[in-house]
Amino acid sequence: MAQICLLIACLLPIGCTLIAKFQGIGKRRRDGGFDNHRPREWLATLEGWRARANAAQANSWEALPVFAAGLFVAHQHQAAQATVDALALGFVAARLGFIAAYLADRASLRSLLWFGGFASSLALFFVR
């Protein structure tokens, strides 16, 4: 289960990017459509929920290394798989909630969910 959670965690930033770009795909650049020649500059012009989706994408990439490293360390310590799976599921659930809270502009809830996901990642370093 933890490996599936790792795969999901790897796909979350891509999902956020698709959400951010959704309304710009298929439109011409001059009409505000996605600019694949200057994607970062185009993404920087987004506002509202689309800008928050792009920010959630960046944060999802930032959270991924700590989670992956935690899984690696738990594996190296031959930690109880049920515990590792539970923490991995907790991380993914917190990250999905984080993304939803980010899109909905619920800052306090988003911060709480970020902390929950980070705590799950850190706990993986200490399970036996």
DSSP file with accessible surface (Angstrom, degrees, kcal/mol):
  #  RESIDUE AA STRUCTURE BP1 BP2  ACC     N-H-->O    O-->H-N    N-H-->O    O-->H-N    TCO  KAPPA ALPHA  PHI   PSI    X-CA   Y-CA   Z-CA
    1    1 A M     >        0   0   99      0, 0.0     4,-2.3     0, 0.0     5,-0.2   0.000 360.0 360.0 360.0 -38.9    0.0    0.0    0.0
    2    2 A A  H  >  +     0   0    4      1,-0.2     4,-2.2     2,-0.2     5,-0.1   0.878 360.0  53.9 -61.0 -35.7    2.8    2.4    0.8
    3    3 A Q  H  > S+     0   0  128      2,-0.2     4,-2.1     1,-0.2    -1,-0.2   0.891 107.9  49.4 -66.9 -37.7    4.2    2.0   -2.7
    4    4 A I  H  > S+     0   0   96      2,-0.2     4,-2.7     1,-0.2    -1,-0.2   0.909 109.7  52.3 -65.8 -39.4    0.8    2.9   -4.2
    5    5 A C  H  X S+     0   0    2     -4,-2.3     4,-2.8     2,-0.2    -2,-0.2   0.889 107.4  52.3 -63.4 -37.7    0.7    6.0   -1.9
    6    6 A L  H  X S+     0   0   56     -4,-2.2     4,-2.1     2,-0.2    -1,-0.2   0.924 109.3  49.1 -63.9 -42.9    4.2    7.0   -3.2
    7    7 A L  H  X S+     0   0  105     -4,-2.1     4,-1.5     2,-0.2    -2,-0.2   0.939 111.8  48.6 -61.3 -44.9    2.9    6.7   -6.7
    8    8 A I  H  X S+     0   0   63     -4,-2.7     4,-1.7     1,-0.2     3,-0.5   0.928 109.5  52.5 -60.5 -44.4   -0.1    8.9   -5.9
    9    9 A A  H  < S+     0   0    4     -4,-2.8    -1,-0.2     1,-0.3    -2,-0.2   0.862 107.9  52.1 -60.9 -34.3    2.1   11.4   -4.1
   10   10 A C  H  < S+     0   0   47     -4,-2.1     4,-0.4     1,-0.2    -1,-0.3   0.801 112.3  46.0 -70.4 -28.2    4.2   11.6   -7.3
   11   11 A L  H  X S+     0   0   94     -4,-1.5     4,-2.3    -3,-0.5    -2,-0.2   0.687  92.0  80.9 -88.6 -20.0    1.1   12.3   -9.4
   12   12 A L  H  X S+     0   0   23     -4,-1.7     4,-2.3     1,-0.2     5,-0.2   0.895  90.4  50.7 -56.9 -44.7   -0.5   14.9   -7.1
   13   13 A P  H  > S+     0   0    0      0, 0.0     4,-2.2     0, 0.0    -1,-0.2   0.902 109.9  51.3 -62.0 -35.7    1.7   17.8   -8.4
   14   14 A I  H  > S+     0   0   84     -4,-0.4     4,-2.3     2,-0.2    -2,-0.2   0.915 108.6  51.2 -66.9 -40.6    0.8   16.9  -12.0
   15   15 A G  H  X S+     0   0   31     -4,-2.3     4,-2.1     1,-0.2    -1,-0.2   0.911 109.2  50.7 -60.8 -41.8   -2.9   16.9  -11.1
   16   16 A C  H  X S+     0   0    2     -4,-2.3     4,-2.5     1,-0.2    -1,-0.2   0.896 108.7  52.3 -63.1 -39.4   -2.5   20.3   -9.6
   17   17 A T  H  X S+     0   0   24     -4,-2.2     4,-2.4     1,-0.2    -2,-0.2   0.916 108.0  50.8 -63.2 -43.3   -0.8   21.6  -12.7
   18   18 A L  H  X S+     0   0   99     -4,-2.3     4,-1.2     1,-0.2    -1,-0.2   0.898 110.1  50.3 -61.6 -39.7   -3.6   20.3  -14.9
   19   19 A I  H  < S+     0   0   61     -4,-2.1     3,-0.5     1,-0.2     4,-0.4   0.932 111.5  48.6 -62.5 -44.8   -6.1   22.1  -12.6
   20   20 A A  H  < S+     0   0    0     -4,-2.5     3,-0.3     1,-0.2    -2,-0.2   0.892 119.0  38.2 -62.7 -38.8   -4.1   25.3  -12.9
   21   21 A K  H >X S+     0   0   43     -4,-2.4     3,-1.7     1,-0.2     4,-1.2   0.571  87.1 105.1 -88.5  -8.6   -3.9   25.1  -16.7
   22   22 A F  G >< S+     0   0  140     -4,-1.2     3,-0.7    -3,-0.5    -1,-0.2   0.831  82.5  40.4 -47.3 -53.4   -7.4   23.7  -17.3
   23   23 A Q  G 34 S+     0   0   93     -4,-0.4    -1,-0.3    -3,-0.3    -2,-0.1   0.675 114.8  54.0 -75.1 -13.8   -9.1   26.9  -18.7
   24   24 A G  G X4 S+     0   0    1     -3,-1.7    10,-2.7    -4,-0.1     3,-1.1   0.625  82.9 101.2 -93.4 -12.9   -6.0   27.9  -20.7
   25   25 A I  T << S+     0   0   99     -4,-1.2     3,-0.1    -3,-0.7    10,-0.0  -0.543  89.3  15.8 -76.6 131.9   -5.6   24.6  -22.6
   26   26 A G  T 3  S+     0   0   82      1,-0.4     2,-0.2    -2,-0.3    -1,-0.2   0.231 101.0 109.0  92.8 -14.6   -7.0   24.7  -26.1
   27   27 A K  S <  S-     0   0  115     -3,-1.1    -1,-0.4     5,-0.1     2,-0.1  -0.633  76.3-104.2 -89.9 154.5   -7.2   28.5  -26.3
   28   28 A R    > > -     0   0  145     -2,-0.2     5,-2.5     1,-0.1     3,-1.3  -0.455  28.3-117.6 -72.1 150.9   -4.9   30.6  -28.4
   29   29 A R  G > 5S+     0   0  137      1,-0.3     3,-2.0     3,-0.2    -1,-0.1   0.896 115.4  55.7 -56.6 -41.9   -2.1   32.4  -26.6
   30   30 A R  G 3 5S+     0   0  191      1,-0.3    -1,-0.3     2,-0.2    -2,-0.0   0.727 105.6  53.8 -67.0 -17.9   -3.4   35.8  -27.7
   31   31 A D  G < 5S-     0   0   90     -3,-1.3    -1,-0.3    -7,-0.1    -2,-0.2   0.186 132.4 -90.2 -98.1  14.0   -6.8   34.9  -26.1
   32   32 A G  T < 5S+     0   0   44     -3,-2.0    -3,-0.2     1,-0.2    -2,-0.2   0.547  78.9 149.5  91.5   8.1   -5.2   34.0  -22.7
   33   33 A G      < -     0   0    0     -5,-2.5    -1,-0.2     1,-0.2    -8,-0.2  -0.204  59.2 -68.6 -71.0 166.2   -4.5   30.4  -23.5
   34   34 A F        -     0   0   37    -10,-2.7     2,-0.8   -13,-0.2    -1,-0.2  -0.263  43.9-145.3 -57.5 134.8   -1.7   28.4  -22.1
   35   35 A D    >   -     0   0   21      3,-0.2     3,-0.7     1,-0.1     7,-0.3  -0.864  17.0-178.2-107.5  99.4    1.7   29.5  -23.5
   36   36 A N  T 3  S+     0   0  122     -2,-0.8    -1,-0.1     1,-0.2     4,-0.1   0.633  82.1  62.5 -74.5 -11.7    3.9   26.4  -23.8
   37   37 A H  T 3  S+     0   0  142      1,-0.2    -1,-0.2     2,-0.1    -2,-0.0   0.792 123.5  17.4 -78.7 -28.8    6.8   28.7  -25.0
   38   38 A R  S <> S+     0   0  139     -3,-0.7     4,-2.3     1,-0.1    -1,-0.2  -0.496  76.6 158.9-138.5  64.0    6.8   30.5  -21.6
   39   39 A P  H  > S+     0   0   43      0, 0.0     4,-2.8     0, 0.0     5,-0.2   0.876  73.5  49.2 -63.9 -39.0    4.9   28.3  -19.2
   40   40 A R  H  > S+     0   0  210      2,-0.2     4,-1.8     1,-0.2     5,-0.1   0.908 112.2  47.9 -69.1 -39.2    6.3   29.7  -16.0
   41   41 A E  H  > S+     0   0   99      2,-0.2     4,-0.6     1,-0.2    -1,-0.2   0.912 113.3  48.9 -64.9 -40.7    5.6   33.2  -17.0
   42   42 A W  H >< S+     0   0   25     -4,-2.3     3,-1.3    -7,-0.3     4,-0.4   0.934 110.3  50.3 -64.3 -44.9    2.1   32.3  -18.0
   43   43 A L  H >< S+     0   0   21     -4,-2.8     3,-1.4     1,-0.3    -1,-0.2   0.854 103.0  61.4 -62.0 -32.5    1.5   30.4  -14.8
   44   44 A A  H 3< S+     0   0   83     -4,-1.8    -1,-0.3     1,-0.3    -2,-0.2   0.707  98.4  58.4 -68.2 -17.6    2.7   33.5  -12.8
   45   45 A T  T << S+     0   0   94     -3,-1.3    -1,-0.3    -4,-0.6    -2,-0.2   0.557  82.4 111.7 -87.6  -7.7   -0.2   35.5  -14.4
   46   46 A L    <   -     0   0   17     -3,-1.4     2,-0.3    -4,-0.4   -26,-0.0  -0.281  47.9-166.3 -67.3 154.0   -2.9   33.2  -13.0
   47   47 A E    >>  +     0   0  166      4,-0.0     3,-1.0     5,-0.0     4,-0.7  -0.874  43.9   3.9-133.8 165.5   -5.3   34.5  -10.3
   48   48 A G  H 3> S-     0   0   39     -2,-0.3     4,-2.2     1,-0.2     3,-0.4  -0.252 124.4  -8.3  64.1-142.9   -7.8   33.0   -7.9
   49   49 A W  H 3> S+     0   0   97      1,-0.2     4,-2.2     2,-0.2    -1,-0.2   0.803 134.7  57.5 -62.9 -29.0   -8.2   29.2   -7.6
   50   50 A R  H <> S+     0   0   41     -3,-1.0     4,-1.9     2,-0.2    -1,-0.2   0.909 107.7  46.8 -69.4 -39.2   -6.0   28.6  -10.7
   51   51 A A  H  X S+     0   0   33     -4,-0.7     4,-2.2    -3,-0.4    -2,-0.2   0.899 112.1  51.0 -66.2 -38.7   -3.1   30.5   -9.0
   52   52 A R  H  X S+     0   0   56     -4,-2.2     4,-2.7     2,-0.2    -2,-0.2   0.878 106.7  54.3 -67.1 -35.1   -3.7   28.5   -5.8
   53   53 A A  H  X S+     0   0    1     -4,-2.2     4,-2.0     2,-0.2    -1,-0.2   0.914 108.8  48.9 -63.1 -39.9   -3.7   25.2   -7.8
   54   54 A N  H  X S+     0   0   36     -4,-1.9     4,-2.1     2,-0.2    -2,-0.2   0.908 111.4  49.1 -66.5 -38.7   -0.3   26.2   -9.2
   55   55 A A  H  X S+     0   0   31     -4,-2.2     4,-2.6     1,-0.2    -2,-0.2   0.900 109.6  51.9 -66.5 -38.9    0.9   27.0   -5.6
   56   56 A A  H  X S+     0   0    0     -4,-2.7     4,-2.3     2,-0.2    -1,-0.2   0.871 107.0  54.8 -64.3 -34.9   -0.4   23.6   -4.4
   57   57 A Q  H  X S+     0   0   34     -4,-2.0     4,-1.9     2,-0.2    -2,-0.2   0.949 109.4  45.9 -61.4 -48.2    1.5   22.0   -7.3
   58   58 A A  H  X S+     0   0   37     -4,-2.1     4,-1.9     1,-0.2    -2,-0.2   0.925 113.7  48.7 -62.6 -43.1    4.8   23.6   -6.1
   59   59 A N  H  X S+     0   0   29     -4,-2.6     4,-2.0     1,-0.2    -1,-0.2   0.862 106.8  56.9 -66.8 -33.0    4.1   22.7   -2.5
   60   60 A S  H  X S+     0   0    6     -4,-2.3     4,-1.3     1,-0.2    -1,-0.2   0.897 107.1  48.2 -65.2 -38.8    3.3   19.1   -3.6
   61   61 A W  H  < S+     0   0  113     -4,-1.9    -1,-0.2     1,-0.2    -2,-0.2   0.893 111.0  52.0 -64.7 -38.7    6.7   18.8   -5.2
   62   62 A E  H  < S+     0   0  128     -4,-1.9     4,-0.5     1,-0.2    -2,-0.2   0.849 110.4  47.4 -66.9 -34.6    8.3   20.2   -2.0
   63   63 A A  H  X S+     0   0   16     -4,-2.0     4,-1.7     1,-0.2     3,-0.2   0.757  96.8  75.6 -77.6 -24.5    6.6   17.7    0.2
   64   64 A L  H  X S+     0   0   22     -4,-1.3     4,-2.9     1,-0.2     5,-0.3   0.887  88.0  53.4 -61.9 -44.8    7.5   14.7   -1.9
   65   65 A P  H  > S+     0   0   82      0, 0.0     4,-2.7     0, 0.0    -1,-0.2   0.895 109.0  49.1 -62.2 -37.5   11.2   14.3   -1.0
   66   66 A V  H  > S+     0   0   44     -4,-0.5     4,-2.4    -3,-0.2    -2,-0.2   0.926 114.0  46.5 -67.3 -41.2   10.5   14.1    2.7
   67   67 A F  H  X S+     0   0    0     -4,-1.7     4,-2.4     2,-0.2     5,-0.2   0.948 114.2  46.8 -64.2 -48.0    7.8   11.5    2.3
   68   68 A A  H  X S+     0   0   36     -4,-2.9     4,-2.3     1,-0.2    -2,-0.2   0.914 113.3  48.9 -62.0 -42.9    9.9    9.4   -0.1
   69   69 A A  H  X S+     0   0   41     -4,-2.7     4,-2.8    -5,-0.3    -1,-0.2   0.904 109.2  53.3 -64.5 -39.4   12.9    9.6    2.2
   70   70 A G  H  X S+     0   0    0     -4,-2.4     4,-2.7     1,-0.2    -2,-0.2   0.911 109.0  48.7 -61.1 -42.3   10.7    8.6    5.1
   71   71 A L  H  X S+     0   0   20     -4,-2.4     4,-2.4     2,-0.2    -1,-0.2   0.910 111.2  51.1 -63.1 -40.4    9.4    5.6    3.2
   72   72 A F  H  X S+     0   0  125     -4,-2.3     4,-2.6     2,-0.2    -2,-0.2   0.941 111.9  45.7 -61.8 -47.2   13.0    4.7    2.4
   73   73 A V  H  X S+     0   0   32     -4,-2.8     4,-2.3     2,-0.2    -2,-0.2   0.920 111.8  51.6 -64.9 -43.3   14.2    4.9    6.0
   74   74 A A  H  <>S+     0   0    0     -4,-2.7     5,-2.6     1,-0.2    -1,-0.2   0.912 111.4  48.5 -59.6 -40.4   11.2    2.9    7.3
   75   75 A H  H ><5S+     0   0  131     -4,-2.4     3,-1.5     1,-0.2    -2,-0.2   0.921 109.7  51.4 -64.7 -43.9   12.0    0.2    4.7
   76   76 A Q  H 3<5S+     0   0  117     -4,-2.6    -1,-0.2     1,-0.3    -2,-0.2   0.852 110.8  48.6 -61.5 -34.9   15.7    0.2    5.8
   77   77 A H  T 3<5S-     0   0   79     -4,-2.3    -1,-0.3    -5,-0.2    -2,-0.2   0.431 109.5-126.8 -83.3  -0.2   14.6   -0.2    9.4
   78   78 A Q  T < 5 -     0   0  175     -3,-1.5    -3,-0.2    -4,-0.2     3,-0.1   0.909  41.5-171.2  51.8  47.5   12.2   -3.0    8.4
   79   79 A A      < -     0   0   11     -5,-2.6     2,-0.1     1,-0.2    -1,-0.1  -0.230  37.3 -76.8 -66.2 157.2    9.4   -1.2   10.1
   80   80 A A     >  -     0   0   48     48,-1.0     4,-2.2     1,-0.2     3,-0.5  -0.376  41.0-141.0 -57.4 123.0    6.1   -2.9   10.6
   81   81 A Q  H  > S+     0   0   91      1,-0.2     4,-3.1     2,-0.2     5,-0.2   0.852  98.3  57.8 -61.4 -35.2    4.4   -2.7    7.2
   82   82 A A  H  > S+     0   0   77      1,-0.2     4,-2.2     2,-0.2    -1,-0.2   0.901 109.1  45.7 -62.3 -39.0    0.9   -2.0    8.7
   83   83 A T  H  > S+     0   0   65     -3,-0.5     4,-2.5     2,-0.2    -1,-0.2   0.917 113.2  49.0 -69.7 -43.5    2.3    1.1   10.4
   84   84 A V  H  X S+     0   0    8     -4,-2.2     4,-2.6     1,-0.2    -2,-0.2   0.932 112.1  49.4 -60.7 -44.8    4.2    2.3    7.3
   85   85 A D  H  X S+     0   0   33     -4,-3.1     4,-2.8     1,-0.2     5,-0.2   0.912 110.4  50.4 -61.4 -43.2    1.0    1.8    5.2
   86   86 A A  H  X S+     0   0   60     -4,-2.2     4,-2.3    -5,-0.2    -1,-0.2   0.915 112.5  46.2 -63.2 -42.5   -1.1    3.7    7.8
   87   87 A L  H  X S+     0   0   35     -4,-2.5     4,-2.3     2,-0.2    -1,-0.2   0.896 112.6  50.6 -67.2 -38.0    1.3    6.6    7.8
   88   88 A A  H  X S+     0   0    0     -4,-2.6     4,-2.4     2,-0.2    -2,-0.2   0.922 111.4  47.7 -65.7 -42.9    1.6    6.6    4.0
   89   89 A L  H  X S+     0   0   85     -4,-2.8     4,-2.8     1,-0.2     5,-0.2   0.898 110.5  52.9 -62.9 -39.6   -2.2    6.7    3.7
   90   90 A G  H  X S+     0   0   29     -4,-2.3     4,-2.6    -5,-0.2    -2,-0.2   0.902 108.6  50.3 -61.0 -41.2   -2.3    9.5    6.3
   91   91 A F  H  X S+     0   0    4     -4,-2.3     4,-2.7     2,-0.2    -2,-0.2   0.952 112.7  45.2 -61.7 -49.7    0.1   11.5    4.2
   92   92 A V  H  X S+     0   0   12     -4,-2.4     4,-2.7     1,-0.2     5,-0.2   0.920 113.6  49.8 -63.5 -42.8   -1.9   11.0    1.0
   93   93 A A  H  X S+     0   0   62     -4,-2.8     4,-2.5     1,-0.2    -1,-0.2   0.928 112.5  47.7 -61.4 -43.6   -5.1   11.9    2.7
   94   94 A A  H  X S+     0   0   11     -4,-2.6     4,-2.8    -5,-0.2    -2,-0.2   0.905 112.2  49.6 -64.3 -39.8   -3.6   15.0    4.3
   95   95 A R  H  X S+     0   0    5     -4,-2.7     4,-2.5     2,-0.2    -2,-0.2   0.900 110.5  49.5 -67.9 -39.5   -2.2   16.1    0.9
   96   96 A L  H  X S+     0   0   92     -4,-2.7     4,-2.3     2,-0.2    -2,-0.2   0.930 114.2  45.9 -63.8 -42.6   -5.5   15.6   -0.9
   97   97 A G  H  X S+     0   0   24     -4,-2.5     4,-3.0    -5,-0.2    -2,-0.2   0.893 110.4  54.4 -63.8 -40.3   -7.2   17.6    1.8
   98   98 A F  H  X S+     0   0    5     -4,-2.8     4,-2.6     2,-0.2    -2,-0.2   0.935 109.3  47.1 -57.8 -47.4   -4.4   20.2    1.6
   99   99 A I  H  X S+     0   0   16     -4,-2.5     4,-2.7     2,-0.2     5,-0.2   0.933 113.2  48.2 -63.3 -45.0   -5.0   20.6   -2.1
  100  100 A A  H  X S+     0   0   57     -4,-2.3     4,-2.1     1,-0.2    -2,-0.2   0.925 113.2  47.7 -61.7 -43.4   -8.8   20.9   -1.7
  101  101 A A  H  <>S+     0   0    5     -4,-3.0     5,-2.9     2,-0.2     4,-0.4   0.876 111.1  51.9 -65.8 -36.5   -8.4   23.4    1.1
  102  102 A Y  H ><5S+     0   0   43     -4,-2.6     3,-1.3    -5,-0.2    -2,-0.2   0.947 110.6  47.2 -64.1 -46.6   -5.9   25.4   -1.0
  103  103 A L  H 3<5S+     0   0   45     -4,-2.7    -2,-0.2     1,-0.3    -1,-0.2   0.873 113.5  48.5 -62.8 -36.8   -8.3   25.5   -4.0
  104  104 A A  T 3<5S-     0   0   64     -4,-2.1    -1,-0.3    -5,-0.2    -2,-0.2   0.448 112.6-121.0 -82.5  -1.6  -11.1   26.6   -1.7
  105  105 A D  T < 5 +     0   0   96     -3,-1.3     2,-0.9    -4,-0.4    -3,-0.2   0.896  60.3 149.6  61.5  43.8   -8.9   29.3   -0.1
  106  106 A R     >< +     0   0  149     -5,-2.9     4,-2.7     1,-0.2    -1,-0.2  -0.763  18.9 177.4-105.2  82.7   -9.3   27.8    3.4
  107  107 A A  H  > S+     0   0   47     -2,-0.9     4,-2.4     1,-0.2    -1,-0.2   0.874  72.7  46.7 -61.4 -45.8   -5.9   28.9    4.7
  108  108 A S  H  > S+     0   0  106      2,-0.2     4,-2.2     1,-0.2    -1,-0.2   0.932 115.7  45.8 -66.1 -43.8   -6.1   27.7    8.3
  109  109 A L  H  > S+     0   0   69      2,-0.2     4,-2.7     1,-0.2     5,-0.2   0.914 111.2  54.2 -62.9 -41.6   -7.4   24.3    7.3
  110  110 A R  H  X S+     0   0   55     -4,-2.7     4,-2.5     1,-0.2    -2,-0.2   0.929 108.7  48.3 -58.0 -45.1   -4.7   24.1    4.6
  111  111 A S  H  X S+     0   0   67     -4,-2.4     4,-2.4     2,-0.2    -1,-0.2   0.900 110.8  50.8 -63.8 -40.5   -2.0   24.8    7.2
  112  112 A L  H  X S+     0   0  120     -4,-2.2     4,-2.2     2,-0.2    -1,-0.2   0.926 112.3  46.4 -63.3 -43.8   -3.4   22.1    9.6
  113  113 A L  H  X S+     0   0   41     -4,-2.7     4,-2.4     2,-0.2    -2,-0.2   0.875 109.6  54.4 -67.5 -36.6   -3.5   19.6    6.8
  114  114 A W  H  X S+     0   0   92     -4,-2.5     4,-2.6    -5,-0.2    -2,-0.2   0.948 109.1  48.7 -59.9 -46.7    0.0   20.5    5.7
  115  115 A F  H  X S+     0   0  125     -4,-2.4     4,-3.0     1,-0.2    -2,-0.2   0.903 109.4  52.4 -61.1 -41.7    1.2   19.9    9.2
  116  116 A G  H  X S+     0   0   28     -4,-2.2     4,-2.1     2,-0.2    -1,-0.2   0.918 111.5  46.1 -60.6 -43.5   -0.6   16.5    9.3
  117  117 A G  H  X S+     0   0    0     -4,-2.4     4,-2.1     2,-0.2    -2,-0.2   0.920 113.8  48.2 -65.2 -41.9    1.1   15.4    6.1
  118  118 A F  H  X S+     0   0   73     -4,-2.6     4,-2.8     1,-0.2    -2,-0.2   0.914 110.0  52.2 -66.2 -40.0    4.5   16.6    7.3
  119  119 A A  H  X S+     0   0   40     -4,-3.0     4,-2.6     1,-0.2    -1,-0.2   0.900 108.1  51.9 -63.0 -39.6    4.0   14.8   10.6
  120  120 A S  H  X S+     0   0   20     -4,-2.1     4,-1.3    -5,-0.2    -1,-0.2   0.915 110.6  48.4 -61.9 -42.5    3.2   11.6    8.8
  121  121 A S  H  X S+     0   0    2     -4,-2.1     4,-0.5     1,-0.2     3,-0.4   0.929 112.9  47.0 -63.3 -45.3    6.4   11.9    6.7
  122  122 A L  H >< S+     0   0   72     -4,-2.8     3,-1.4     1,-0.2     4,-0.4   0.890 106.0  58.9 -64.7 -38.4    8.5   12.6    9.8
  123  123 A A  H >X S+     0   0   35     -4,-2.6     3,-1.9     1,-0.3     4,-0.8   0.835  93.6  67.1 -61.2 -31.1    7.0    9.7   11.7
  124  124 A L  H 3< S+     0   0    0     -4,-1.3     3,-0.3    -3,-0.4    -1,-0.3   0.799  93.0  60.6 -60.4 -25.8    8.1    7.3    9.0
  125  125 A F  T << S+     0   0   58     -3,-1.4    -1,-0.3    -4,-0.5    -2,-0.2   0.683 111.8  38.1 -72.8 -16.6   11.7    8.1   10.0
  126  126 A F  T <4 S+     0   0  156     -3,-1.9    -1,-0.2    -4,-0.4    -2,-0.2   0.428  84.7 112.5-118.8  -2.2   11.1    6.7   13.5
  127  127 A V     <        0   0   20     -4,-0.8   -48,-0.1    -3,-0.3   -50,-0.1  -0.455 360.0 360.0 -74.6 149.6    8.8    3.7   13.1
  128  128 A R              0   0  170     -2,-0.1   -48,-1.0   -49,-0.1   -49,-0.1  -0.903 360.0 360.0-127.9 360.0   10.2    0.3   13.9
